[in-house]
Amino acid sequence: FFPGLRSLCLTHQGISIIEGLDVCTQLEELWLSENAIAEIKGLSQCQQLKQLYLNGNKISKIQNLEQLTNLEVLWLSDNQIQALDNFETLTNLRQLSLAGNQIELIGNVLDPLTKLEELDLSANKIGSFKEVLNLIRLPNLKTLAFHDPHWSENPLCNLCNYQTYILYHFPQLQYLDSLSISDEAKALAESTYMKKRMYYNMRIKTLKRNCSNVIRKAEEAKKGRLATIQRDITILTKQRKDVERELEERKYIPGYIPLKCYDEGTRFDDPNPSTIVPLLNEKATVLTGRTYDRNEDLHDTETLFRSFKRRVCETSEQNIHRLLLELETGGNIRYEEGKPSDLWYSSCVELVHSRFLSSDFAKYGITGLKVLRVTRIHNRFLRNRFEENVDGLVDTTDPLYKRSLEYLFYGMDPLASGEFPRAAEEGFRSSMEYQQLGLPPAVPLTNSVSTADIPRLQSYFESEDGQAAARAAMKSMRSQRNLLEGIDSQSGSSRSTVNDNSAISKGCVRPPTGQILINKVFLSKVIADSKTPLYTDKSPTKLFSAEPIDTTGLEDYNSIYRSKLTDSKQRLWFVLDHSLILPEYLVDFDYIMKDESIQKGGSATTVPSQTGSSAGSESPSEGAQTPELTSVVNHATFFAEMEKSDLAALAIPLADFIKQCANPIRLNISSTSTTPSSSAVQAGGKENGSHLSSSRASSSSSSS
């Protein structure tokens, strides 16, 4: 039947299935518009086809076009397509119409279409400039439409600087949204964009330079700390070898008579070997323990520095990424630093404080919370989407709808760490996307600071960084306060029976600064989880994995909540519709610890706040710092410069690290101790073991 047919038009005929075209091998043009076709198939033998018109059908997926390698024109407008796919073999395509579908993402699917000249994406759901950038890889694109007279617009058409952004990135375009583009318009767009680009490049260079300066200051502090520890290890090692040598000489040299080398009134005055030898053995044991402690301090200092450097680099990269994001999105996604004079700033501070319960943090030694910075998130696309979806659910002219609006927290889940920055920039993922990543198919939000942040605290204290900080805090606590409860006073051992967890519970270990994302949420159809009504302080991913939510019979609800086991007022919502969540504020905060000495640190460092105020800290005990360290700690000018720069937030982690490096290291135990380690180590600290050297000289002379 018609094997030589070259053109066929069957429009508006109610056709639901494509069939009977296998013999039409010479077909070059096929019109099947305005039918009821739901699936593309039956065209594999039409390999000479150059023009295919399937607009106005019920097609939901682009498929079965692999054999049509000669295709030049493809119309799939006015269908039900949600995703772009299967264009790998259509390399000759010159005109593609996908208007009037439900496409949100472009991705790199269209990359093979290097000959494409006309692309119509009008009346879809594309709302991000970042998606538009994927079309840059189409070198021959001359006509592009996101909004034309026949169709409605995409959400991105309502964004600021829409035309300037498109014209700059696509200088080869001749038509945009069915309008001809003049050379003057292209030149103006390029000039405007280049000015903005120069401004952002200058800020990025400043960020990188400040980051390097901060790391350099920390390296100086680390160097001073390591020099002090190495000096102590040298002294302790020399003393231990002196004691071991004296023990060897007493054992193997006949008639050994030691020179009196200890202060009168100590237990070393007794010349009786049966008395002095056990004491010397005990002293050697103490010195070995002290040396082990100092070597452990070396490792912990390096670990703390690596942790600090990682935090600084991550913060710097985050700030640079925000600037680039603001540039790439034409200012439609930007971050605004808040000031205490801003009403929304003070409102966020009050909200966070009102939802902080100190009893939830008692085991971490945390008694309070201090907000460091509040950043307002401006994302025009997410706001438009949120308002559009709320308008579709309720009558927004009725003020009562605001009763269903709630501000909830989203914290850092250690098992989904990459989701936090993504949510702040691009919004939350859909349930299907979360499932594909192996995460709970809902957005976990809470009205409690503890529920939002305790999973992060647990992860930190279990990590190597947290353990190193706990050990350093425990030693500093013993040194500064002479805490001898866990020290064996008879043996003089430096190894404390108090574990590192006690340092945490005493508030001696300050965790890194935290972040909470405050979201506006529309909770119109909410129901309690009847099967698992309670939850504990675990990450949402762990909670959902252990006890998943059963949504059977709950199709009409968009949120399901659970109450905390110890406090029914604290709740955890699993929001099923991500479009009803609008990220609005990013709050950086620091915890107030039980141990006030840790808050004040051990240095004279001045730490500027985001608002310009500063808080001084007390100096350590006299003689506790090396000259090198003192020159690093007293840098108020440097911190003042940081306060004015884009990296003001880095003053806090830098000051924390310098405080850790400035903690005094004492070689002596309490002077009231009667153990040999007390007098021996004191003598070594004053004269570097000169008494024992005199003893060895005397014994050698006697022997000869």
Order of alpha helices (4+ residues) and beta strands (2+ residues): beta-beta-beta-beta-beta-beta-alpha-beta-alpha-beta-beta-alpha-alpha-beta-alpha-beta-alpha-beta-alpha-alpha-beta-alpha-alpha-alpha-beta-beta-beta-alpha-beta-beta-beta-alpha-beta-beta-alpha-alpha-alpha-alpha-alpha
